[in-house]
Amino acid sequence: MPAGFLHRVLPLFAVAFLAAGCASFTGYPDSVVEPGDELTQLKPYFLPPMLKTYDDTVPETDRRKLRDQIVYARMRAYDIQFREFEKALTAQAGATALTTDLLALTLSGLSATVGGEGAKSALSVASGGVLGAKGNINKDLFYEKTLPALFTQMEAQRLKARVAIETGLGMADADYPLRKAFIDLETYLSAGSLPGALSGITQDAGTKTKDAESEIQSIRVSRDATRIQGDDGKGEASVEAITARIDTLTDLQAIGLVKVMEAEVAKLSPDDLKLVQGFDTTNKRYTYGVSAREFLRRLLLHEDPTAETIKRWTDAIDNAVK
C-alpha cells in the first residue's frame, strides 16, 4: 500500500475515533456539585453509627427529626445515583450510534480520496460493513428505542414509592419507625432500575388487559340483555342473570342440568360446538361440578340469546334446584 495512502488514512481515522471518544453527550447539564462529593457527604447516613444514634435518641420529637434526616439523606443519595444511571444509559446509546456513523463517514470519505481501485473497493466494502454492524448493534441495544418509555416508567414508580415514604414521615416515629421506612426506601431504590421498570410495565399491561377483558364482557352482557329484552326493555331474565344462577348451583344440580341441556348442544354451529366441548374432552362435566358449571356457562354464551332460549334456560334451572 503506498505511503501517501497511509498518510491520508491515519489522520482521518484519528479524527473519527477522537470525535467518538468525545461523543458521550447525554443531554443533561453538568451538576453544580460533583455527584461523588455529595455522595461522600451523605455516606454517614448509611453507616451503623447513625442507626445507633437513632436507637439511643429518647425524646420522641428528636427521634422523629433524626428519622426524617436519615430518610431524606438516603433518598437524596438514591436520586443522585439514579440521575447518574440515567445519564450513563443515555450516553451509551448516543455514543454507540455516533461512533459507527463517524467511522462509516470516514471510510466513505477515504474511498473517494484514495487513488487505487482496489483500495477504493475495499474501503467501500468496509464502510458498508460498518453501517451493517450499526444495524445489528441497534437491534441488540433495545433501550435505544425503549429508553424513553423505561425512564418514564421508572420516574412514575419512584414517585409512587415516594408517596408512601412522605406519608410515613407524616406519622409519629412510633407508627413509622426508621426500619419500616427502610422497607419503603428499598422500594424507592428498586423503582429506579431497569428490571423494576420492565416489571412495572408488565404489571400495568396485565392490569390493562384484565380491565379491557372485563369491559368487553360487560359490553357483551349488556348487548345480549338488550337483544333479549327487546326495544321495550322488558323481559323475564337476561344472560347475566342466568349466568349468576348457574354459579350458585350445587355440584349435583349443575351435573343434572348438564344432562338436561345436552339437547341444546346439537343446535350449535360447528365452530361454537368446538368452543363449548373443546375444554372438556374427557367429559368431566358429568362428574365434577366445576366442569359442569363451566360447560353450562359456555353453552349459554354460544346460544342465540332469544326470549325463547332464556325461558328454556330459566325453566331448566328452576327444575334443577327443586
Backbone bond lengths (Angstrom), bond angles and torsions (degrees), N, CA, C in turn:
res aa  C-N    CA-C-N  psi(-1)  N-CA   C-N-CA  omega(-1)  CA-C   N-CA-C  phi
1 M - - - 1.474 - - 1.532 108.31 -
2 P 1.328 120.16 133.97 1.462 122.80 -176.43 1.507 111.47 -62.03
3 A 1.359 114.69 147.43 1.463 119.35 179.48 1.511 111.24 -64.08
4 G 1.341 117.03 -35.53 1.470 119.54 178.97 1.514 112.44 -61.81
5 F 1.310 114.91 -33.89 1.471 118.81 178.16 1.522 110.78 -63.16
6 L 1.334 116.20 -44.54 1.457 120.21 179.64 1.519 111.29 -63.23
7 H 1.325 115.52 -37.90 1.460 118.68 179.92 1.519 111.68 -64.35
8 R 1.325 116.12 -30.60 1.471 119.27 178.01 1.524 111.55 -80.91
9 V 1.344 115.47 -34.39 1.465 120.34 -174.92 1.524 112.07 -73.04
10 L 1.308 116.81 -49.25 1.457 119.89 -171.52 1.518 113.73 -59.82
11 P 1.319 120.48 -44.20 1.466 118.34 178.45 1.518 113.08 -61.87
12 L 1.328 116.37 -37.98 1.468 118.93 -179.76 1.519 111.76 -66.62
13 F 1.333 115.41 -41.15 1.457 118.01 176.27 1.521 111.23 -63.88
14 A 1.303 116.33 -39.44 1.464 120.16 -179.64 1.522 110.43 -62.40
15 V 1.344 116.32 -42.92 1.466 119.73 178.79 1.518 111.13 -62.44
16 A 1.327 115.86 -42.46 1.468 119.77 -178.70 1.511 111.49 -61.64
17 F 1.317 116.73 -46.67 1.462 118.90 -175.96 1.513 112.67 -76.21
18 L 1.336 117.29 -30.77 1.457 119.05 174.97 1.517 110.54 -66.27
19 A 1.337 115.66 -40.47 1.466 119.50 178.06 1.509 110.52 -65.71
20 A 1.333 115.43 -39.40 1.471 118.79 179.14 1.510 110.55 -65.39
21 G 1.331 115.93 -36.79 1.454 119.23 179.14 1.507 112.76 -65.44
22 C 1.331 116.16 -26.42 1.469 120.54 179.05 1.522 111.43 -94.92
23 A 1.313 117.46 12.65 1.458 120.68 -169.56 1.508 113.25 -92.78
24 S 1.311 117.22 15.72 1.458 118.70 -178.85 1.530 110.71 -80.38
25 F 1.324 115.55 51.66 1.465 121.27 178.17 1.515 108.86 -77.02
26 T 1.330 116.06 125.52 1.466 119.44 -175.61 1.508 113.43 -106.35
27 G 1.343 116.54 -18.75 1.446 118.69 -176.03 1.513 113.51 85.12
28 Y 1.323 117.40 2.41 1.460 122.33 179.83 1.527 109.86 -107.13
29 P 1.320 118.39 142.51 1.470 119.72 175.85 1.525 110.38 -69.52
30 D 1.320 115.65 154.38 1.461 119.84 178.00 1.526 110.53 -66.31
31 S 1.312 115.68 146.17 1.460 120.76 178.84 1.526 110.03 -71.38
32 V 1.319 116.23 143.12 1.458 120.83 177.35 1.523 109.87 -64.99
33 V 1.324 115.02 -41.31 1.470 121.54 177.87 1.517 107.89 -113.56
34 E 1.294 117.35 138.83 1.454 120.62 177.90 1.533 109.65 -58.50
35 P 1.352 117.94 128.30 1.467 120.29 -179.28 1.526 112.91 -53.76
36 G 1.334 116.01 -39.63 1.460 119.17 -179.58 1.515 112.70 -62.97
37 D 1.340 116.54 -37.89 1.468 119.99 179.61 1.529 111.05 -65.80
38 E 1.328 115.51 -41.83 1.471 118.66 -178.76 1.522 110.68 -69.59
39 L 1.323 116.90 -37.73 1.465 119.84 177.75 1.527 111.00 -64.28
40 T 1.324 116.48 -34.49 1.460 119.85 177.58 1.530 111.00 -63.19
41 Q 1.327 116.12 -39.44 1.463 120.20 178.27 1.531 111.47 -67.89
42 L 1.325 116.74 -31.44 1.464 120.75 -177.98 1.533 112.78 -84.97
43 K 1.301 117.65 -13.39 1.465 121.67 -175.14 1.522 113.99 -56.00
44 P 1.358 120.13 -39.34 1.469 119.31 -179.68 1.528 114.01 -56.31
45 Y 1.329 117.63 -26.53 1.464 120.47 -179.47 1.533 112.21 -73.47
46 F 1.331 116.62 -6.27 1.458 121.35 178.12 1.533 112.09 -105.92
47 L 1.307 116.92 -4.37 1.464 120.54 -174.10 1.534 112.05 -95.21
48 P 1.323 118.25 153.92 1.475 122.69 -177.69 1.526 115.25 -53.43
49 P 1.356 120.22 -38.19 1.475 118.30 -179.05 1.523 113.76 -57.18
50 M 1.332 117.55 -34.66 1.455 119.83 179.58 1.525 110.61 -67.55
51 L 1.318 116.48 -37.96 1.458 120.00 177.99 1.529 111.02 -67.02
52 K 1.319 116.67 -37.11 1.464 120.47 177.92 1.529 110.55 -66.62
53 T 1.324 116.25 -39.37 1.467 120.08 177.19 1.515 110.62 -60.57
54 Y 1.325 115.07 -41.20 1.461 119.96 177.54 1.525 110.75 -62.60
55 D 1.334 117.21 -45.65 1.467 120.86 -179.45 1.523 112.05 -63.15
56 D 1.334 116.22 -32.02 1.465 119.97 -176.25 1.527 112.83 -85.79
57 T 1.319 116.76 -11.22 1.465 120.01 -179.09 1.520 109.45 -75.35
58 V 1.341 117.22 123.86 1.469 121.32 -172.97 1.521 113.52 -94.17
59 P 1.332 120.64 -53.73 1.475 118.37 -176.96 1.526 111.31 -58.22
60 E 1.305 116.69 134.97 1.464 122.07 -177.64 1.519 111.82 -57.80
61 T 1.326 116.36 -43.26 1.466 119.66 -177.79 1.524 111.80 -64.78
62 D 1.332 116.34 -42.65 1.472 119.65 179.61 1.530 110.79 -68.26
63 R 1.308 115.31 -39.23 1.470 120.22 -179.64 1.525 110.43 -64.07
64 R 1.335 115.41 -40.36 1.460 120.00 179.75 1.531 110.92 -67.05
65 K 1.328 117.66 -41.02 1.459 121.01 178.18 1.524 111.24 -61.79
66 L 1.327 116.41 -41.98 1.466 119.96 179.34 1.528 110.40 -67.13
67 R 1.330 115.82 -39.75 1.471 119.42 176.43 1.519 110.31 -56.44
68 D 1.335 116.01 -48.46 1.465 120.74 -178.24 1.530 110.89 -62.30
69 Q 1.341 116.54 -40.89 1.465 120.12 179.64 1.526 111.17 -61.33
70 I 1.321 115.90 -44.75 1.472 120.63 -179.25 1.527 110.59 -64.03
71 V 1.322 115.95 -45.29 1.468 120.05 -177.66 1.524 110.85 -64.44
72 Y 1.317 117.58 -46.98 1.462 120.56 -179.46 1.526 111.68 -66.47
73 A 1.326 116.69 -35.04 1.462 119.64 177.35 1.528 110.55 -64.63
74 R 1.309 116.48 -42.27 1.469 119.41 179.04 1.524 111.51 -68.02
75 M 1.321 116.20 -38.82 1.461 118.67 177.46 1.524 110.45 -63.32
76 R 1.320 116.41 -39.85 1.460 119.15 178.29 1.519 111.11 -62.73
77 A 1.312 116.61 -41.22 1.470 120.20 178.08 1.525 110.44 -62.77
78 Y 1.328 116.91 -42.40 1.464 120.31 178.46 1.522 111.13 -64.95
79 D 1.338 117.25 -35.94 1.462 120.73 178.48 1.534 110.81 -64.55
80 I 1.333 115.74 -42.25 1.466 119.66 178.57 1.525 110.64 -63.05
81 Q 1.322 115.66 -45.96 1.464 119.59 -179.91 1.528 111.06 -62.57
82 F 1.312 116.13 -40.28 1.468 119.20 -179.37 1.527 110.54 -65.22
83 R 1.339 117.21 -42.22 1.453 120.07 -179.37 1.518 111.09 -64.40
84 E 1.328 117.20 -39.79 1.460 120.58 177.20 1.525 111.16 -66.86
85 F 1.306 115.93 -38.20 1.469 121.46 176.61 1.527 110.00 -62.56
86 E 1.321 116.24 -42.52 1.460 122.03 179.72 1.534 110.32 -64.34
87 K 1.318 116.02 -43.37 1.461 120.07 178.56 1.523 111.15 -63.01
88 A 1.325 116.42 -42.34 1.469 120.84 -177.99 1.521 111.15 -63.02
89 L 1.313 117.09 -42.62 1.462 120.13 179.41 1.521 110.96 -65.03
90 T 1.327 116.01 -43.30 1.462 119.90 179.75 1.522 110.77 -64.10
91 A 1.329 116.84 -42.18 1.459 121.22 179.92 1.518 111.52 -65.09
92 Q 1.324 116.18 -39.43 1.466 119.58 -179.16 1.513 110.91 -64.37
93 A 1.328 117.32 -43.10 1.461 120.80 179.87 1.514 110.66 -64.93
94 G 1.340 116.49 -43.02 1.455 119.92 -178.77 1.514 112.94 -69.53
95 A 1.329 117.04 -40.87 1.466 120.82 -177.88 1.516 111.37 -66.15
96 T 1.333 116.73 -37.85 1.475 120.11 -179.66 1.520 110.79 -61.45
97 A 1.332 116.16 -46.83 1.456 120.22 -178.72 1.524 111.25 -67.53
98 L 1.353 117.18 -41.62 1.454 120.28 -176.43 1.522 111.48 -68.56
99 T 1.329 117.51 -39.15 1.463 120.75 -179.81 1.518 110.90 -59.45
100 T 1.318 117.40 -47.76 1.465 120.73 -178.85 1.520 110.96 -68.03
101 D 1.331 118.15 -36.21 1.465 120.89 177.60 1.522 110.92 -62.34
102 L 1.343 116.39 -47.33 1.460 120.55 -178.74 1.523 111.65 -64.55
103 L 1.321 116.18 -40.79 1.459 119.39 -179.34 1.526 110.42 -66.46
104 A 1.337 116.59 -41.15 1.461 119.82 178.82 1.526 110.68 -64.18
105 L 1.348 117.52 -41.40 1.460 120.84 178.63 1.530 110.91 -64.24
106 T 1.335 115.98 -39.25 1.460 120.18 178.90 1.518 111.32 -61.94
107 L 1.326 115.54 -47.57 1.464 120.06 -179.56 1.519 111.47 -64.87
108 S 1.330 116.38 -38.90 1.459 119.55 178.11 1.523 110.40 -64.23
109 G 1.345 116.51 -41.47 1.459 119.85 178.24 1.512 112.50 -63.97
110 L 1.321 115.46 -38.41 1.465 119.44 179.15 1.515 111.75 -64.95
111 S 1.327 116.13 -39.27 1.466 119.17 -178.93 1.515 111.50 -62.68
112 A 1.330 115.91 -24.47 1.463 119.69 179.60 1.514 112.61 -86.79
113 T 1.341 117.49 -19.67 1.463 120.21 -174.06 1.521 113.73 -101.72
114 V 1.330 117.83 -26.31 1.466 118.85 -177.92 1.515 110.15 -73.06
115 G 1.336 114.97 157.36 1.450 118.19 -174.82 1.518 114.35 -91.19
116 G 1.317 118.23 -38.58 1.452 120.57 -174.07 1.515 113.05 -73.44
117 E 1.337 116.08 140.16 1.466 119.60 179.00 1.511 111.48 -65.33
118 G 1.354 115.90 -36.13 1.465 118.71 178.86 1.507 111.63 -63.53
119 A 1.321 115.67 -42.34 1.472 119.45 179.04 1.509 110.96 -66.27
120 K 1.345 116.33 -41.27 1.468 119.98 178.04 1.529 110.74 -57.38
121 S 1.335 114.51 -47.28 1.462 119.37 -177.66 1.523 111.11 -63.67
122 A 1.340 115.79 -42.91 1.471 119.64 -178.29 1.512 111.21 -64.06
123 L 1.331 117.01 -41.64 1.460 120.25 -178.68 1.522 111.85 -69.84
124 S 1.321 116.46 -36.06 1.470 119.65 177.12 1.520 110.77 -64.00
125 V 1.328 115.62 -42.15 1.468 119.73 177.50 1.517 110.62 -63.67
126 A 1.337 116.10 -41.80 1.467 120.21 179.76 1.517 111.01 -63.08
127 S 1.353 115.63 -41.51 1.471 119.38 178.75 1.518 110.80 -61.16
128 G 1.325 116.67 -43.27 1.468 119.60 177.68 1.509 111.75 -64.16
129 G 1.337 116.16 -36.65 1.458 119.36 178.69 1.506 112.82 -65.11
130 V 1.344 115.84 -38.49 1.468 119.35 178.47 1.525 110.41 -64.66
131 L 1.324 116.22 -43.72 1.470 119.34 178.94 1.520 111.32 -63.93
132 G 1.343 115.30 -37.68 1.464 118.06 176.76 1.508 111.59 -66.04
133 A 1.342 115.34 -39.13 1.466 118.98 177.18 1.507 110.75 -63.40
134 K 1.324 116.57 -36.86 1.462 119.57 178.84 1.524 110.46 -60.98
135 G 1.344 115.83 -39.95 1.460 118.90 178.26 1.507 111.49 -60.50
136 N 1.348 116.28 -41.63 1.461 119.30 178.95 1.516 111.45 -66.60
137 I 1.355 116.28 -39.95 1.461 119.63 179.58 1.515 110.52 -62.93
138 N 1.351 115.40 -42.17 1.461 118.75 -179.34 1.526 111.41 -62.67
139 K 1.321 116.67 -33.19 1.456 119.11 178.22 1.518 110.43 -69.76
140 D 1.337 116.10 -40.11 1.464 119.72 -178.68 1.517 111.47 -70.21
141 L 1.333 116.80 -40.32 1.457 120.12 -179.40 1.523 109.05 -80.69
142 F 1.312 115.47 80.82 1.465 120.68 -173.35 1.517 112.04 -59.97
143 Y 1.318 116.51 -29.85 1.450 118.57 -175.35 1.513 113.30 -70.74
144 E 1.352 117.92 -10.45 1.460 119.45 179.39 1.526 110.29 -60.49
145 K 1.320 116.81 -33.20 1.459 120.74 178.85 1.522 111.85 -101.10
146 T 1.313 116.49 -32.12 1.466 119.97 -173.77 1.518 113.29 -96.11
147 L 1.335 117.25 -5.34 1.457 120.22 -175.01 1.525 113.19 -56.85
148 P 1.335 119.19 -46.70 1.470 118.44 179.35 1.525 112.78 -58.85
149 A 1.333 116.91 -41.30 1.468 119.87 179.24 1.518 111.22 -65.87
150 L 1.322 116.36 -38.84 1.462 120.27 179.22 1.523 111.02 -66.60
151 F 1.328 116.70 -41.47 1.462 120.04 177.81 1.523 111.11 -62.22
152 T 1.333 115.36 -42.92 1.472 119.83 178.70 1.517 110.84 -60.75
153 Q 1.337 116.17 -42.55 1.457 120.75 179.23 1.527 111.00 -65.08
154 M 1.334 116.55 -42.04 1.466 120.29 -179.91 1.519 111.12 -64.26
155 E 1.330 116.80 -42.42 1.462 120.33 179.48 1.531 110.57 -63.42
156 A 1.324 116.43 -41.57 1.465 119.88 -179.96 1.523 111.14 -64.65
157 Q 1.329 116.56 -41.24 1.463 120.24 -179.69 1.531 111.40 -69.65
158 R 1.318 116.16 -35.61 1.462 119.32 178.28 1.531 110.66 -66.45
159 L 1.328 116.38 -41.53 1.465 119.62 177.73 1.524 111.22 -63.24
160 K 1.332 115.29 -40.27 1.462 119.63 179.01 1.530 110.72 -63.54
161 A 1.320 116.32 -42.04 1.467 120.40 178.39 1.525 110.87 -66.95
162 R 1.329 116.02 -34.41 1.460 119.51 -179.35 1.527 111.47 -69.06
163 V 1.325 116.06 -31.35 1.466 119.38 177.21 1.525 110.52 -58.42
164 A 1.336 116.33 -43.75 1.466 120.44 179.23 1.525 110.79 -62.64
165 I 1.331 116.82 -39.23 1.465 120.70 -179.68 1.525 110.79 -67.77
166 E 1.333 116.38 -47.80 1.464 120.29 -179.00 1.533 110.88 -62.70
167 T 1.330 115.84 -36.64 1.463 119.72 176.97 1.526 110.55 -64.05
168 G 1.335 115.87 -43.09 1.461 119.93 179.23 1.515 113.00 -64.42
169 L 1.328 116.44 -38.45 1.464 119.85 -179.23 1.527 111.94 -68.98
170 G 1.305 116.25 -14.86 1.459 119.65 175.10 1.517 112.70 -80.63
171 M 1.327 116.38 -5.97 1.466 121.68 -179.82 1.529 110.66 -96.68
172 A 1.301 115.10 166.59 1.465 120.58 174.61 1.520 109.36 -67.18
173 D 1.322 116.07 157.46 1.462 119.95 -178.68 1.528 111.28 -61.85
174 A 1.323 116.78 -32.52 1.465 119.66 179.83 1.527 111.41 -65.31
175 D 1.335 116.87 -31.59 1.468 121.19 -179.29 1.525 112.26 -88.17
176 Y 1.311 116.99 -24.52 1.468 121.28 -179.34 1.528 108.89 -138.93
177 P 1.316 116.60 72.35 1.466 120.43 -178.26 1.528 111.39 -68.39
178 L 1.293 116.38 168.01 1.454 121.87 -174.92 1.522 112.29 -60.30
179 R 1.313 115.94 -41.98 1.469 117.84 -177.22 1.526 111.76 -67.58
180 K 1.307 116.83 -26.99 1.469 119.20 173.78 1.522 109.62 -72.59
181 A 1.309 116.48 -36.40 1.461 120.56 176.55 1.526 110.77 -64.07
182 F 1.347 116.81 -33.10 1.463 120.24 179.02 1.536 110.95 -59.08
183 I 1.315 116.59 -35.14 1.472 120.28 179.42 1.522 110.16 -63.53
184 D 1.345 115.68 -45.18 1.465 119.60 178.55 1.527 111.07 -68.03
185 L 1.328 116.94 -32.72 1.460 120.09 177.93 1.532 111.29 -66.75
186 E 1.308 117.04 -35.73 1.467 120.48 176.50 1.524 110.35 -64.01
187 T 1.340 115.91 -39.44 1.464 119.73 176.25 1.524 110.50 -63.73
188 Y 1.329 116.24 -40.07 1.456 121.76 178.38 1.528 110.82 -62.60
189 L 1.321 116.37 -41.27 1.462 121.09 178.76 1.526 111.16 -66.10
190 S 1.318 117.02 -45.89 1.465 121.49 -178.35 1.525 112.00 -66.11
191 A 1.329 116.00 -29.12 1.469 119.92 -178.99 1.518 111.67 -63.78
192 G 1.334 117.30 -23.33 1.453 121.12 -179.53 1.510 113.53 -96.35
193 S 1.317 117.81 30.54 1.464 121.79 179.68 1.518 109.90 -119.76
194 L 1.323 116.69 157.89 1.465 120.29 177.45 1.524 112.41 -63.20
195 P 1.348 119.17 -45.46 1.472 118.14 176.20 1.522 112.14 -59.08
196 G 1.350 116.22 -38.96 1.459 119.17 178.78 1.516 111.75 -64.01
197 A 1.334 116.34 -40.41 1.468 120.42 179.64 1.521 110.89 -66.58
198 L 1.340 116.70 -44.44 1.461 120.12 179.66 1.524 110.97 -63.61
199 S 1.332 115.89 -40.16 1.464 119.75 177.56 1.523 110.62 -63.12
200 G 1.335 116.15 -41.76 1.463 119.95 179.44 1.511 112.14 -64.12
201 I 1.339 116.20 -40.87 1.470 120.20 178.23 1.513 110.22 -63.47
202 T 1.341 116.12 -42.00 1.466 119.91 179.09 1.524 111.36 -62.84
203 Q 1.338 115.97 -43.87 1.461 119.71 178.99 1.522 111.58 -64.19
204 D 1.338 116.12 -41.66 1.461 119.92 178.68 1.522 110.54 -62.70
205 A 1.330 115.55 -41.77 1.463 119.52 179.34 1.528 110.57 -63.37
206 G 1.350 115.65 -41.32 1.471 119.27 178.78 1.515 111.69 -63.57
207 T 1.337 116.14 -41.38 1.461 120.30 178.87 1.527 110.96 -64.57
208 K 1.326 115.63 -44.05 1.466 119.36 179.70 1.520 111.26 -64.67
209 T 1.337 115.95 -36.49 1.469 119.53 178.17 1.529 110.60 -63.99
210 K 1.333 116.22 -45.03 1.462 120.00 178.88 1.524 111.02 -63.28
211 D 1.332 116.63 -41.93 1.465 120.23 178.97 1.524 110.90 -62.69
212 A 1.343 115.46 -41.71 1.463 119.37 179.70 1.524 111.07 -65.53
213 E 1.344 116.35 -41.73 1.461 119.96 178.86 1.525 110.94 -63.26
214 S 1.328 116.44 -40.75 1.467 120.10 178.31 1.513 111.00 -64.71
215 E 1.333 116.07 -39.83 1.467 119.65 179.76 1.521 111.07 -66.48
216 I 1.350 115.37 -41.10 1.465 119.34 177.87 1.518 110.74 -61.96
217 Q 1.335 115.50 -44.11 1.456 119.64 178.99 1.521 111.29 -61.99
218 S 1.327 116.44 -40.65 1.460 120.77 178.85 1.519 111.23 -63.47
219 I 1.342 115.78 -41.13 1.471 120.14 178.61 1.517 110.51 -63.92
220 R 1.335 115.71 -42.52 1.470 119.25 -179.73 1.523 111.76 -63.25
221 V 1.336 115.38 -43.85 1.463 119.67 179.95 1.519 110.24 -62.55
222 S 1.326 115.81 -44.47 1.463 120.16 179.79 1.519 111.12 -63.56
223 R 1.329 115.82 -41.58 1.457 120.30 179.73 1.520 111.40 -65.31
224 D 1.339 115.67 -44.86 1.462 119.26 179.99 1.521 110.99 -64.99
225 A 1.326 116.35 -39.36 1.456 119.33 179.40 1.512 110.96 -63.72
226 T 1.341 116.51 -38.42 1.461 120.26 178.79 1.513 110.83 -65.51
227 R 1.326 115.97 -41.86 1.467 119.65 178.85 1.512 111.34 -63.79
228 I 1.321 116.30 -36.33 1.466 119.95 -177.92 1.518 111.06 -73.60
229 Q 1.323 115.87 -40.98 1.452 119.75 -173.86 1.516 112.56 -77.89
230 G 1.347 117.93 -25.38 1.446 119.73 -179.42 1.511 111.30 87.12
231 D 1.330 114.76 178.79 1.447 120.39 -176.35 1.516 113.09 -66.98
232 D 1.331 116.95 -25.64 1.456 118.36 -177.19 1.527 112.47 -82.13
233 G 1.349 117.27 -4.45 1.459 120.05 177.27 1.508 114.02 76.53
234 K 1.313 118.43 9.98 1.460 120.50 -178.22 1.524 110.08 -105.46
235 G 1.297 117.68 154.40 1.454 122.38 177.54 1.504 110.59 173.56
236 E 1.320 116.99 159.11 1.458 120.40 -176.51 1.523 111.90 -79.56
237 A 1.320 117.25 -31.89 1.456 119.40 -176.25 1.520 108.99 -159.75
238 S 1.289 117.19 173.40 1.454 122.31 177.85 1.513 109.05 -133.86
239 V 1.303 114.55 166.92 1.466 119.50 177.31 1.528 110.03 -59.25
240 E 1.317 116.05 -39.92 1.459 120.06 -179.91 1.528 111.22 -62.08
241 A 1.336 116.19 -42.62 1.462 119.77 -178.95 1.524 111.12 -66.70
242 I 1.321 116.41 -39.31 1.467 119.89 -179.80 1.527 110.00 -68.77
243 T 1.336 117.24 -40.20 1.462 120.38 177.10 1.522 110.67 -59.53
244 A 1.325 116.18 -40.92 1.462 120.31 178.38 1.524 110.95 -63.37
245 R 1.320 116.64 -38.42 1.463 120.08 178.92 1.529 111.33 -68.72
246 I 1.332 116.60 -37.10 1.463 120.22 177.09 1.529 110.48 -60.55
247 D 1.321 115.82 -39.81 1.466 120.70 -177.97 1.534 112.16 -66.33
248 T 1.345 117.21 -22.37 1.466 120.37 -178.44 1.525 112.86 -92.52
249 L 1.322 117.21 -4.03 1.464 119.88 -179.07 1.526 110.96 -68.82
250 T 1.310 116.03 143.63 1.458 120.02 172.81 1.524 108.67 -72.34
251 D 1.330 116.33 169.09 1.467 119.60 -179.81 1.526 110.75 -58.87
252 L 1.335 117.04 -46.01 1.467 120.09 -178.58 1.520 111.38 -65.14
253 Q 1.326 116.85 -40.48 1.462 120.07 178.87 1.529 111.09 -64.56
254 A 1.337 116.76 -41.93 1.460 120.50 -179.13 1.520 111.08 -66.04
255 I 1.350 117.37 -42.44 1.465 120.96 179.30 1.524 109.81 -64.48
256 G 1.331 116.43 -40.54 1.467 119.93 178.07 1.517 111.42 -64.18
257 L 1.338 117.20 -40.00 1.461 120.42 -179.35 1.526 111.04 -68.24
258 V 1.326 117.15 -33.15 1.465 120.48 176.81 1.517 110.23 -58.79
259 K 1.324 116.19 -44.78 1.464 120.10 -178.87 1.523 111.27 -65.16
260 V 1.334 115.86 -35.22 1.465 119.64 179.43 1.530 111.28 -70.36
261 M 1.341 116.38 -39.52 1.464 120.63 -173.83 1.521 113.24 -88.61
262 E 1.328 118.53 2.15 1.462 120.75 179.47 1.523 111.74 -57.42
263 A 1.337 117.32 -29.09 1.462 120.32 -179.44 1.525 111.75 -64.07
264 E 1.358 115.67 -25.20 1.459 119.53 -179.48 1.521 111.56 -71.24
265 V 1.327 117.08 -24.88 1.458 120.95 -177.04 1.523 111.19 -61.73
266 A 1.310 116.76 -37.90 1.459 120.90 -177.95 1.522 112.50 -64.00
267 K 1.334 117.07 -19.05 1.460 120.65 -178.41 1.526 112.83 -85.59
268 L 1.339 116.77 -8.62 1.454 120.18 -177.22 1.530 111.95 -76.86
269 S 1.318 115.47 154.97 1.466 120.38 173.17 1.522 108.52 -71.02
270 P 1.331 118.26 160.18 1.471 120.40 179.96 1.530 112.99 -55.21
271 D 1.344 116.54 -40.86 1.462 119.29 -179.49 1.525 111.25 -66.32
272 D 1.325 117.29 -44.99 1.461 120.33 178.81 1.522 111.23 -65.31
273 L 1.320 116.13 -35.11 1.467 120.33 179.30 1.530 110.48 -61.98
274 K 1.338 117.20 -39.88 1.459 120.84 178.65 1.523 110.93 -64.41
275 L 1.327 116.17 -40.57 1.454 120.14 -179.25 1.523 112.08 -67.48
276 V 1.322 116.03 -35.60 1.461 120.40 -178.32 1.518 111.46 -75.62
277 Q 1.306 116.39 -45.99 1.463 120.40 -174.76 1.525 113.76 -91.42
278 G 1.339 116.65 -16.31 1.460 119.92 -173.81 1.512 113.86 -62.23
279 F 1.336 118.14 -31.20 1.463 120.21 -176.62 1.526 112.12 -78.28
280 D 1.352 117.12 -13.92 1.470 120.30 -174.29 1.518 109.99 -130.43
281 T 1.315 115.90 63.37 1.468 120.50 -177.81 1.529 112.38 -71.66
282 T 1.329 117.38 -16.12 1.470 120.25 -179.33 1.533 112.34 -102.09
283 N 1.326 116.71 10.24 1.475 122.39 175.50 1.532 113.96 59.70
284 K 1.320 116.52 39.38 1.459 120.51 177.83 1.518 112.07 -69.53
285 R 1.323 116.80 -16.42 1.468 119.67 -178.82 1.523 112.77 -64.32
286 Y 1.325 116.57 -16.92 1.467 119.29 -179.59 1.528 112.28 -87.50
287 T 1.335 116.10 -8.59 1.474 118.70 -177.42 1.532 113.79 -129.72
288 Y 1.322 117.90 -20.65 1.461 120.91 -177.61 1.530 110.80 -118.48
289 G 1.333 114.83 129.09 1.452 120.05 -177.68 1.518 113.60 -62.23
290 V 1.337 117.14 -39.08 1.464 120.75 179.95 1.525 110.56 -60.54
291 S 1.325 116.10 -46.48 1.466 120.74 179.31 1.523 110.99 -66.55
292 A 1.322 116.71 -36.21 1.461 120.45 179.88 1.528 110.78 -64.72
293 R 1.328 116.59 -45.86 1.470 119.86 179.71 1.521 111.77 -64.37
294 E 1.336 117.50 -39.40 1.463 120.80 178.28 1.528 110.84 -64.68
295 F 1.327 116.14 -40.43 1.456 120.50 177.47 1.527 110.88 -61.75
296 L 1.313 116.66 -43.94 1.464 120.76 -179.63 1.527 111.01 -64.29
297 R 1.327 117.31 -41.35 1.463 120.26 178.29 1.523 111.22 -62.54
298 R 1.312 116.17 -42.47 1.469 120.07 179.36 1.528 111.06 -66.26
299 L 1.294 115.92 -41.69 1.458 120.18 -179.87 1.529 110.50 -62.70
300 L 1.314 116.72 -45.71 1.462 121.01 179.46 1.525 110.97 -61.97
301 L 1.326 117.32 -41.26 1.455 121.67 -177.48 1.519 112.24 -64.07
302 H 1.330 117.03 -32.57 1.460 120.19 -175.31 1.522 113.62 -98.50
303 E 1.294 117.23 2.03 1.469 119.19 173.32 1.516 109.74 -85.63
304 D 1.320 116.01 155.23 1.456 120.50 176.29 1.528 108.14 -70.91
305 P 1.339 118.55 115.94 1.471 120.80 -171.96 1.521 113.77 -78.70
306 T 1.317 115.88 63.67 1.460 119.87 176.38 1.530 109.50 -84.18
307 A 1.319 115.67 168.28 1.460 120.21 178.22 1.530 110.42 -61.01
308 E 1.323 116.09 -36.23 1.476 120.20 179.60 1.525 110.90 -65.33
309 T 1.322 116.71 -42.06 1.458 120.97 178.32 1.522 111.27 -62.50
310 I 1.317 116.53 -44.86 1.461 120.59 -179.32 1.521 110.99 -62.90
311 K 1.325 116.42 -39.66 1.469 119.39 179.47 1.519 110.43 -66.22
312 R 1.327 116.52 -39.29 1.461 120.22 179.95 1.532 110.29 -64.04
313 W 1.306 117.77 -42.13 1.450 121.33 177.23 1.530 111.68 -66.25
314 T 1.302 114.96 -42.29 1.473 119.07 -179.34 1.528 110.74 -61.28
315 D 1.321 115.74 -45.63 1.467 119.97 179.86 1.532 111.05 -64.18
316 A 1.333 116.55 -41.19 1.469 120.30 -178.45 1.532 110.74 -65.09
317 I 1.332 116.71 -41.13 1.477 119.29 178.92 1.527 110.31 -68.24
318 D 1.340 116.88 -39.20 1.466 120.25 176.97 1.528 110.85 -57.40
319 N 1.326 116.68 -42.93 1.467 120.59 179.40 1.528 112.19 -69.40
320 A 1.357 115.33 -33.31 1.476 119.01 -177.42 1.525 111.77 -69.71
321 V 1.308 117.45 -29.92 1.464 120.45 -175.39 1.541 112.42 -93.78
322 K 1.295 116.64 -1.74 1.478 119.06 179.14 1.521 110.73 -68.12
